[in-house]
Amino acid sequence: MSRLVRVCPVGMPQHIIQRGNNHHACFVDHLDFTTYTNWLKEYSVQFSVEIHAWVFMTNHVHLLCTPQQENGISNMMQALGRQYVRYFNNKYQRTGTLWEGRFKSCLIEADSYLLQVYRYIELNPVRAKMVDFPEQYHWSSFQINALGKLSDLCKPHPLYLLLGDNVRERQFAYQELFQQPLTEQLIDDIRCNLNSNLAIGSEPFKEVVEALTGRKLHHEKIGRPKVGSDQT
C-alpha cells in the first residue's frame, strides 16, 4: 500500500512529533541536543519553515511550525532526520534506524487551538515529571516565549504577537496562559489528532481543509452499530 501524501498547506500551522524507535533514546548528552538544534535551524531556513515552539525530550521531539513553501515540513524533517541519524549512529557505534517510522503531524486551526498547542508542547517535561515548572527544562522554547531568552530558531506566530503591544506585555500574557492547567480532554484531543495525522479545530475548519486537500482529516462519525457487532 502506498503512503498517503502529507497534507501541508502553506501558511497553516502544524504540530509535529517524531519518536525514537521503540521508545529508545535519540538524545544522550548535551552535544546531541545542540547538534539537533543546529541542524533544525539550518533546515528550517533552507525549506522556509517557521518554528514557533518546541521541546526535545530524551526519546522524542515536538515542534509547532508553519511552512512557507510547498512540502517545506516534509523536506525539513527528512533532511534533518537523515543528517541526525548519521551523526548519532557514528557517535554511538550503532547501525539501523533511529526514528519510529515517519513523523506524525496535525494541522491546527490557529484561532482556536494554536496557543493551546504551544502550552501542550512546552508543558511536556512537566507532565513527564522531569521538572516542576516549564522554565526549568532547558531544551524547550518556554524560556524564549515566556522569559525573553534570545533565539535565532524561534519565529513568533502572529497570534503570539497579538498577546501584547510590546515584548514584555507578550511575555507576561504568555506566562499567564500557563497558570491554568490543560484539561485532560484537550490533552486527549491533541494526542489523538496528532497520532492519527488529522487536524484539530472546528468542524467547519476541517471541512474547508478537506475540500482544499481532498483528504479526510477528522475521525469518522460512528454510525448506528450493526446488530451483534462489537465496538472497540
C-alpha positions in Angstrom: 0.0 0.0 0.0 1.4 3.4 -1.0 1.9 6.0 1.6 -0.6 8.9 1.9 0.8 12.2 0.7 1.1 14.5 3.6 -1.3 17.5 3.8 0.9 20.6 4.3 -0.9 23.8 3.2 1.4 26.8 3.1 0.8 29.2 5.9 -1.2 26.7 8.1 0.5 25.8 11.5 1.2 22.2 12.3 2.1 20.2 15.3 4.8 17.6 14.7 6.1 14.7 16.8 8.9 12.4 15.9 9.7 9.5 18.3 12.7 7.3 18.8 12.3 3.8 17.6 10.8 1.5 20.3 11.0 4.5 22.7 14.8 4.3 22.7 16.7 7.5 23.4 17.6 9.7 20.5 19.4 12.2 22.7 22.0 11.1 25.2 24.1 14.1 26.1 24.2 17.9 25.7 26.0 17.7 22.4 23.2 15.6 20.9 20.6 18.2 21.8 22.8 21.0 20.5 23.6 19.2 17.3 20.0 18.5 16.5 19.0 22.1 17.3 21.7 23.5 14.9 20.5 21.3 12.1 16.9 22.2 12.8 17.8 25.8 12.4 19.7 25.2 9.2 16.9 23.1 7.5 14.1 25.3 8.7 15.7 28.2 6.9 16.5 26.1 3.8 13.0 24.9 3.5 11.2 28.0 4.7 9.5 26.6 7.8 8.9 28.9 10.7 9.4 27.3 14.1 7.2 28.7 16.9 7.6 26.2 19.8 9.4 23.0 20.5 10.5 20.6 23.2 13.3 18.0 22.8 12.7 15.1 25.1 15.2 12.2 25.5 13.2 9.9 23.2 11.0 12.2 21.1 10.6 15.8 19.8 7.6 18.1 19.4 7.6 21.0 17.0 5.0 23.7 16.3 5.7 25.2 12.9 4.3 26.8 9.8 5.5 26.0 6.3 6.0 28.9 3.9 6.7 26.8 0.9 5.2 23.6 -0.6 6.3 20.4 1.1 8.5 22.5 3.4 7.9 20.5 6.6 8.4 17.1 4.9 11.6 18.3 3.3 12.9 19.8 6.5 12.1 16.7 8.6 13.6 14.3 6.0 16.8 16.2 5.7 17.1 16.7 9.5 16.3 13.1 10.2 18.9 11.7 7.8 21.6 14.0 9.0 21.0 13.4 12.6 20.8 9.6 12.2 24.2 9.6 10.5 25.6 11.7 13.3 24.0 9.6 16.1 25.0 6.2 14.6 28.6 7.3 14.0 28.9 8.7 17.5 27.5 5.7 19.3 28.8 3.0 17.1 25.4 1.7 16.0 23.6 0.9 12.8 20.0 1.0 11.6 17.1 3.3 12.2 16.8 5.8 15.0 13.3 7.1 14.4 9.9 5.3 14.8 8.9 5.5 11.1 7.5 8.7 9.7 6.9 11.7 11.9 3.3 12.4 12.9 1.6 15.7 12.1 -1.6 17.6 12.9 -3.0 20.7 11.2 -4.1 23.4 13.6 -7.0 25.9 13.5 -4.9 28.7 14.7 -7.6 31.0 16.3 -8.9 28.2 18.5 -6.0 25.9 19.2 -2.6 27.4 18.4 -1.8 28.8 21.9 -3.2 25.6 23.4 -0.6 23.6 21.4 2.1 26.0 22.5 1.2 25.1 26.1 0.9 21.4 25.4 4.4 21.2 23.9 6.2 23.3 26.5 4.5 21.5 29.4 5.6 18.1 28.2 8.6 17.9 30.6 6.2 18.8 33.5 3.7 16.1 32.5 6.6 13.7 32.3 7.6 14.7 35.9 11.1 15.7 34.7 10.7 19.2 36.2 8.2 21.0 38.3 7.9 24.1 36.1 8.4 24.5 32.3 11.1 27.2 32.8 13.3 24.6 34.5 13.7 22.5 31.3 16.4 23.7 29.1 15.5 22.1 25.8 12.2 23.8 25.1 11.0 27.1 23.8 9.4 28.2 27.0 12.3 30.3 28.2 12.2 32.1 24.8 8.4 32.6 24.6 7.8 33.4 28.3 11.1 34.8 29.6 12.7 36.5 26.6 15.7 34.3 26.1 17.2 35.1 22.7 16.9 32.6 19.9 17.5 32.6 16.2 15.4 29.4 15.8 12.2 30.8 17.2 9.8 32.7 14.9 6.8 34.1 16.8 3.5 33.3 15.3 1.2 36.3 14.6 -1.2 35.2 17.3 1.6 35.1 19.8 2.4 38.7 18.8 -1.2 39.7 19.5 -0.7 38.9 23.2 0.7 42.3 23.8 1.8 45.6 22.4 5.4 45.0 23.3 7.8 42.2 24.2 7.3 42.5 28.0 3.5 42.5 27.7 3.6 39.5 25.4 5.8 37.6 27.8 3.6 38.4 30.8 0.5 37.4 28.9 2.1 34.2 27.8 3.1 33.3 31.4 -0.4 33.9 32.4 -1.6 31.2 30.0 0.3 28.7 32.0 -1.4 29.5 35.3 -4.3 27.2 34.3 -3.6 23.5 33.5 -4.6 22.0 30.3 -7.8 19.9 30.7 -7.5 16.1 30.2 -10.0 16.3 27.4 -7.8 18.8 25.5 -4.7 16.7 26.1 -6.5 13.7 24.7 -7.8 15.6 21.7 -4.4 16.9 20.8 -2.8 13.5 21.2 -5.5 11.7 19.3 -5.4 14.0 16.3 -1.6 14.2 16.2 -1.1 10.4 16.4 -3.7 9.9 13.6 -2.2 12.7 11.3 -5.5 14.5 11.4 -6.5 18.1 12.2 -7.6 19.9 15.4 -10.2 22.6 15.1 -13.8 23.1 14.5 -15.9 21.0 12.0 -16.1 23.9 9.5 -12.3 24.3 9.6 -11.8 20.6 9.0 -14.4 20.6 6.1 -12.6 23.6 4.5 -9.2 21.8 4.7 -10.6 18.6 3.4 -12.1 20.4 0.4 -8.8 22.0 -0.3 -6.8 18.9 0.0 -9.1 16.0 -0.9 -8.1 14.2 2.3 -10.2 13.1 5.3 -8.7 15.0 8.3 -11.1 14.1 11.1 -12.4 10.9 12.7 -15.3 9.3 11.0 -18.6 9.6 13.0 -19.7 6.4 14.5 -22.9 5.4 12.9 -25.6 3.1 14.2 -23.9 -0.2 15.1 -24.8 -3.3 13.3 -26.7 -6.0 15.3 -24.3 -8.2 17.0 -21.2 -6.1 16.3 -18.6 -5.1 18.9 -17.2 -1.6 19.3 -13.6 -1.1 20.3 
